[in-house]
C-alpha cells in the first residue's frame, strides 16, 4: 500500500503517543495511573485507526 507523507506523519504521531502511554503503564504496573495509561493507549489506538481511515478515504494520493 503506497501512502503519502501526511499519512506517515499522522501514524508516527499517534504511535509515539501510544508508546509513551504503554511505557508508563509498564513502569508503574499495579498503580491506578498505570491502568489509566493503558486505557488511554487503547483509546489512542482506536483514534489512530479512525484518523488514518478518514485520511485514506479522502486523500487522492493514498486512495
Backbone as XML, in Angstrom:
<?xml version="1.0"?>
<chain id="A" units="angstrom">
  <residue number="1" name="UNK">
    <atom name="N" x="0.843" y="-1.171" z="0.000"/>
    <atom name="CA" x="0.000" y="0.000" z="0.000"/>
    <atom name="C" x="0.892" y="1.240" z="0.000"/>
  </residue>
  <residue number="2" name="UNK">
    <atom name="N" x="0.741" y="2.060" z="-0.985"/>
    <atom name="CA" x="1.518" y="3.291" z="-1.077"/>
    <atom name="C" x="0.755" y="4.405" z="-0.379"/>
  </residue>
  <residue number="3" name="UNK">
    <atom name="N" x="1.445" y="5.123" z="0.492"/>
    <atom name="CA" x="0.804" y="6.215" z="1.224"/>
    <atom name="C" x="1.623" y="7.492" z="1.086"/>
  </residue>
  <residue number="4" name="UNK">
    <atom name="N" x="0.985" y="8.600" z="1.380"/>
    <atom name="CA" x="1.641" y="9.896" z="1.261"/>
    <atom name="C" x="2.367" y="10.257" z="2.564"/>
  </residue>
  <residue number="5" name="UNK">
    <atom name="N" x="3.100" y="11.352" z="2.521"/>
    <atom name="CA" x="3.870" y="11.788" z="3.688"/>
    <atom name="C" x="2.962" y="12.215" z="4.838"/>
  </residue>
  <residue number="6" name="UNK">
    <atom name="N" x="1.787" y="12.709" z="4.537"/>
    <atom name="CA" x="0.861" y="13.132" z="5.593"/>
    <atom name="C" x="0.347" y="11.924" z="6.374"/>
  </residue>
  <residue number="7" name="UNK">
    <atom name="N" x="0.042" y="10.835" z="5.680"/>
    <atom name="CA" x="-0.384" y="9.592" z="6.311"/>
    <atom name="C" x="0.693" y="9.116" z="7.286"/>
  </residue>
  <residue number="8" name="UNK">
    <atom name="N" x="1.936" y="9.145" z="6.838"/>
    <atom name="CA" x="3.061" y="8.719" z="7.667"/>
    <atom name="C" x="3.208" y="9.610" z="8.887"/>
  </residue>
  <residue number="9" name="UNK">
    <atom name="N" x="3.035" y="10.909" z="8.697"/>
    <atom name="CA" x="3.148" y="11.855" z="9.809"/>
    <atom name="C" x="2.050" y="11.626" z="10.847"/>
  </residue>
  <residue number="10" name="UNK">
    <atom name="N" x="0.837" y="11.390" z="10.386"/>
    <atom name="CA" x="-0.280" y="11.124" z="11.296"/>
    <atom name="C" x="0.001" y="9.848" z="12.092"/>
  </residue>
  <residue number="11" name="UNK">
    <atom name="N" x="0.389" y="8.785" z="11.390"/>
    <atom name="CA" x="0.649" y="7.497" z="12.042"/>
    <atom name="C" x="1.790" y="7.607" z="13.054"/>
  </residue>
  <residue number="12" name="UNK">
    <atom name="N" x="2.864" y="8.281" z="12.681"/>
    <atom name="CA" x="4.019" y="8.421" z="13.563"/>
    <atom name="C" x="3.656" y="9.163" z="14.843"/>
  </residue>
  <residue number="13" name="UNK">
    <atom name="N" x="2.871" y="10.220" z="14.718"/>
    <atom name="CA" x="2.459" y="10.972" z="15.896"/>
    <atom name="C" x="1.648" y="10.136" z="16.867"/>
  </residue>
  <residue number="14" name="UNK">
    <atom name="N" x="0.688" y="9.399" z="16.344"/>
    <atom name="CA" x="-0.120" y="8.531" z="17.206"/>
    <atom name="C" x="0.730" y="7.425" z="17.817"/>
  </residue>
  <residue number="15" name="UNK">
    <atom name="N" x="1.624" y="6.828" z="17.035"/>
    <atom name="CA" x="2.444" y="5.740" z="17.553"/>
    <atom name="C" x="3.350" y="6.209" z="18.688"/>
  </residue>
  <residue number="16" name="UNK">
    <atom name="N" x="3.851" y="7.429" z="18.598"/>
    <atom name="CA" x="4.668" y="7.974" z="19.686"/>
    <atom name="C" x="3.846" y="8.113" z="20.961"/>
  </residue>
  <residue number="17" name="UNK">
    <atom name="N" x="2.639" y="8.630" z="20.837"/>
    <atom name="CA" x="1.763" y="8.783" z="21.997"/>
    <atom name="C" x="1.425" y="7.429" z="22.619"/>
  </residue>
  <residue number="18" name="UNK">
    <atom name="N" x="1.099" y="6.466" z="21.770"/>
    <atom name="CA" x="0.741" y="5.136" z="22.256"/>
    <atom name="C" x="1.924" y="4.492" z="22.968"/>
  </residue>
  <residue number="19" name="UNK">
    <atom name="N" x="3.105" y="4.606" z="22.400"/>
    <atom name="CA" x="4.297" y="4.026" z="23.018"/>
    <atom name="C" x="4.585" y="4.678" z="24.365"/>
  </residue>
  <residue number="20" name="UNK">
    <atom name="N" x="4.433" y="5.988" z="24.455"/>
    <atom name="CA" x="4.648" y="6.691" z="25.715"/>
    <atom name="C" x="3.678" y="6.185" z="26.785"/>
  </residue>
  <residue number="21" name="UNK">
    <atom name="N" x="2.403" y="6.052" z="26.430"/>
    <atom name="CA" x="1.403" y="5.595" z="27.389"/>
    <atom name="C" x="1.647" y="4.143" z="27.804"/>
  </residue>
  <residue number="22" name="UNK">
    <atom name="N" x="2.010" y="3.294" z="26.872"/>
    <atom name="CA" x="2.291" y="1.888" z="27.214"/>
    <atom name="C" x="3.513" y="1.775" z="28.113"/>
  </residue>
  <residue number="23" name="UNK">
    <atom name="N" x="4.543" y="2.561" z="27.840"/>
    <atom name="CA" x="5.746" y="2.537" z="28.664"/>
    <atom name="C" x="5.427" y="2.972" z="30.090"/>
  </residue>
  <residue number="24" name="UNK">
    <atom name="N" x="4.634" y="4.004" z="30.216"/>
    <atom name="CA" x="4.238" y="4.473" z="31.546"/>
    <atom name="C" x="3.473" y="3.382" z="32.272"/>
  </residue>
  <residue number="25" name="UNK">
    <atom name="N" x="2.584" y="2.720" z="31.559"/>
    <atom name="CA" x="1.789" y="1.646" z="32.148"/>
    <atom name="C" x="2.674" y="0.499" z="32.639"/>
  </residue>
  <residue number="26" name="UNK">
    <atom name="N" x="3.689" y="0.161" z="31.870"/>
    <atom name="CA" x="4.598" y="-0.921" z="32.256"/>
    <atom name="C" x="5.487" y="-0.522" z="33.429"/>
  </residue>
  <residue number="27" name="UNK">
    <atom name="N" x="5.950" y="0.727" z="33.451"/>
    <atom name="CA" x="6.813" y="1.186" z="34.541"/>
    <atom name="C" x="6.087" y="1.245" z="35.876"/>
  </residue>
  <residue number="28" name="UNK">
    <atom name="N" x="4.810" y="1.598" z="35.840"/>
    <atom name="CA" x="4.046" y="1.800" z="37.074"/>
    <atom name="C" x="2.990" y="0.725" z="37.263"/>
  </residue>
  <residue number="29" name="UNK">
    <atom name="N" x="3.340" y="-0.498" z="36.908"/>
    <atom name="CA" x="2.398" y="-1.617" z="36.978"/>
    <atom name="C" x="1.828" y="-1.760" z="38.399"/>
  </residue>
  <residue number="30" name="UNK">
    <atom name="N" x="0.526" y="-1.958" z="38.459"/>
    <atom name="CA" x="-0.146" y="-2.139" z="39.734"/>
    <atom name="C" x="-0.713" y="-0.861" z="40.328"/>
  </residue>
  <residue number="31" name="UNK">
    <atom name="N" x="-0.390" y="0.261" z="39.774"/>
    <atom name="CA" x="-0.895" y="1.540" z="40.269"/>
    <atom name="C" x="-2.086" y="1.990" z="39.431"/>
  </residue>
  <residue number="32" name="UNK">
    <atom name="N" x="-2.941" y="2.823" z="40.002"/>
    <atom name="CA" x="-4.087" y="3.326" z="39.233"/>
    <atom name="C" x="-3.676" y="4.104" z="37.984"/>
  </residue>
  <residue number="33" name="UNK">
    <atom name="N" x="-2.555" y="4.815" z="38.056"/>
    <atom name="CA" x="-2.114" y="5.581" z="36.887"/>
    <atom name="C" x="-1.721" y="4.663" z="35.736"/>
  </residue>
  <residue number="34" name="UNK">
    <atom name="N" x="-1.230" y="3.461" z="36.053"/>
    <atom name="CA" x="-0.874" y="2.505" z="35.005"/>
    <atom name="C" x="-2.123" y="2.021" z="34.283"/>
  </residue>
  <residue number="35" name="UNK">
    <atom name="N" x="-3.160" y="1.763" z="35.042"/>
    <atom name="CA" x="-4.407" y="1.309" z="34.432"/>
    <atom name="C" x="-4.997" y="2.406" z="33.538"/>
  </residue>
  <residue number="36" name="UNK">
    <atom name="N" x="-4.937" y="3.641" z="34.009"/>
    <atom name="CA" x="-5.443" y="4.763" z="33.214"/>
    <atom name="C" x="-4.630" y="4.925" z="31.930"/>
  </residue>
  <residue number="37" name="UNK">
    <atom name="N" x="-3.313" y="4.787" z="32.026"/>
    <atom name="CA" x="-2.467" y="4.915" z="30.836"/>
    <atom name="C" x="-2.764" y="3.815" z="29.828"/>
  </residue>
  <residue number="38" name="UNK">
    <atom name="N" x="-3.006" y="2.610" z="30.315"/>
    <atom name="CA" x="-3.328" y="1.505" z="29.415"/>
    <atom name="C" x="-4.643" y="1.777" z="28.688"/>
  </residue>
  <residue number="39" name="UNK">
    <atom name="N" x="-5.626" y="2.317" z="29.406"/>
    <atom name="CA" x="-6.910" y="2.642" z="28.780"/>
    <atom name="C" x="-6.744" y="3.766" z="27.758"/>
  </residue>
  <residue number="40" name="UNK">
    <atom name="N" x="-5.939" y="4.761" z="28.104"/>
    <atom name="CA" x="-5.708" y="5.869" z="27.171"/>
    <atom name="C" x="-4.954" y="5.385" z="25.928"/>
  </residue>
  <residue number="41" name="UNK">
    <atom name="N" x="-4.033" y="4.442" z="26.105"/>
    <atom name="CA" x="-3.303" y="3.885" z="24.956"/>
    <atom name="C" x="-4.261" y="3.153" z="24.021"/>
  </residue>
  <residue number="42" name="UNK">
    <atom name="N" x="-5.190" y="2.398" z="24.593"/>
    <atom name="CA" x="-6.167" y="1.684" z="23.765"/>
    <atom name="C" x="-7.060" y="2.680" z="23.029"/>
  </residue>
  <residue number="43" name="UNK">
    <atom name="N" x="-7.452" y="3.747" z="23.714"/>
    <atom name="CA" x="-8.264" y="4.778" z="23.067"/>
    <atom name="C" x="-7.506" y="5.494" z="21.966"/>
  </residue>
  <residue number="44" name="UNK">
    <atom name="N" x="-6.225" y="5.740" z="22.204"/>
    <atom name="CA" x="-5.400" y="6.398" z="21.191"/>
    <atom name="C" x="-5.234" y="5.507" z="19.967"/>
  </residue>
  <residue number="45" name="UNK">
    <atom name="N" x="-5.153" y="4.203" z="20.185"/>
    <atom name="CA" x="-5.029" y="3.274" z="19.061"/>
    <atom name="C" x="-6.291" y="3.301" z="18.204"/>
  </residue>
  <residue number="46" name="UNK">
    <atom name="N" x="-7.447" y="3.344" z="18.853"/>
    <atom name="CA" x="-8.710" y="3.439" z="18.104"/>
    <atom name="C" x="-8.795" y="4.775" z="17.367"/>
  </residue>
  <residue number="47" name="UNK">
    <atom name="N" x="-8.368" y="5.847" z="18.027"/>
    <atom name="CA" x="-8.394" y="7.169" z="17.394"/>
    <atom name="C" x="-7.462" y="7.206" z="16.188"/>
  </residue>
  <residue number="48" name="UNK">
    <atom name="N" x="-6.305" y="6.549" z="16.295"/>
    <atom name="CA" x="-5.377" y="6.492" z="15.180"/>
    <atom name="C" x="-6.021" y="5.768" z="14.001"/>
  </residue>
  <residue number="49" name="UNK">
    <atom name="N" x="-6.693" y="4.663" z="14.273"/>
    <atom name="CA" x="-7.347" y="3.913" z="13.201"/>
    <atom name="C" x="-8.404" y="4.768" z="12.510"/>
  </residue>
  <residue number="50" name="UNK">
    <atom name="N" x="-9.195" y="5.491" z="13.290"/>
    <atom name="CA" x="-10.218" y="6.358" z="12.696"/>
    <atom name="C" x="-9.580" y="7.457" z="11.859"/>
  </residue>
  <residue number="51" name="UNK">
    <atom name="N" x="-8.537" y="8.089" z="12.390"/>
    <atom name="CA" x="-7.883" y="9.187" z="11.676"/>
    <atom name="C" x="-7.246" y="8.701" z="10.376"/>
  </residue>
  <residue number="52" name="UNK">
    <atom name="N" x="-6.599" y="7.549" z="10.422"/>
    <atom name="CA" x="-5.950" y="7.032" z="9.221"/>
    <atom name="C" x="-6.972" y="6.582" z="8.183"/>
  </residue>
  <residue number="53" name="UNK">
    <atom name="N" x="-8.063" y="5.962" z="8.623"/>
    <atom name="CA" x="-9.119" y="5.583" z="7.683"/>
    <atom name="C" x="-9.743" y="6.806" z="7.036"/>
  </residue>
  <residue number="54" name="UNK">
    <atom name="N" x="-9.988" y="7.831" z="7.839"/>
    <atom name="CA" x="-10.572" y="9.071" z="7.317"/>
    <atom name="C" x="-9.619" y="9.702" z="6.299"/>
  </residue>
  <residue number="55" name="UNK">
    <atom name="N" x="-8.326" y="9.722" z="6.627"/>
    <atom name="CA" x="-7.341" y="10.284" z="5.706"/>
    <atom name="C" x="-7.290" y="9.467" z="4.412"/>
  </residue>
  <residue number="56" name="UNK">
    <atom name="N" x="-7.246" y="8.153" z="4.548"/>
    <atom name="CA" x="-7.123" y="7.277" z="3.383"/>
    <atom name="C" x="-8.307" y="7.433" z="2.433"/>
  </residue>
  <residue number="57" name="UNK">
    <atom name="N" x="-9.503" y="7.614" z="2.993"/>
    <atom name="CA" x="-10.690" y="7.781" z="2.163"/>
    <atom name="C" x="-10.663" y="9.087" z="1.371"/>
  </residue>
  <residue number="58" name="UNK">
    <atom name="N" x="-10.093" y="10.117" z="1.953"/>
    <atom name="CA" x="-10.161" y="11.451" z="1.351"/>
    <atom name="C" x="-8.928" y="11.866" z="0.564"/>
  </residue>
  <residue number="59" name="UNK">
    <atom name="N" x="-7.833" y="11.195" z="0.769"/>
    <atom name="CA" x="-6.562" y="11.608" z="0.138"/>
    <atom name="C" x="-6.485" y="11.054" z="-1.293"/>
  </residue>
  <residue number="60" name="UNK">
    <atom name="N" x="-6.286" y="11.925" z="-2.264"/>
    <atom name="CA" x="-6.193" y="11.450" z="-3.650"/>
    <atom name="C" x="-4.902" y="10.665" z="-3.907"/>
  </residue>
  <residue number="61" name="UNK">
    <atom name="N" x="-3.860" y="10.937" z="-3.150"/>
    <atom name="CA" x="-2.593" y="10.255" z="-3.347"/>
    <atom name="C" x="-2.602" y="8.834" z="-2.730"/>
  </residue>
  <residue number="62" name="UNK">
    <atom name="N" x="-3.254" y="8.700" z="-1.581"/>
    <atom name="CA" x="-3.292" y="7.397" z="-0.893"/>
    <atom name="C" x="-4.394" y="6.504" z="-1.456"/>
  </residue>
  <residue number="63" name="UNK">
    <atom name="N" x="-5.557" y="7.058" z="-1.659"/>
    <atom name="CA" x="-6.720" y="6.263" z="-2.054"/>
    <atom name="C" x="-6.790" y="6.093" z="-3.509"/>
  </residue>
</chain>
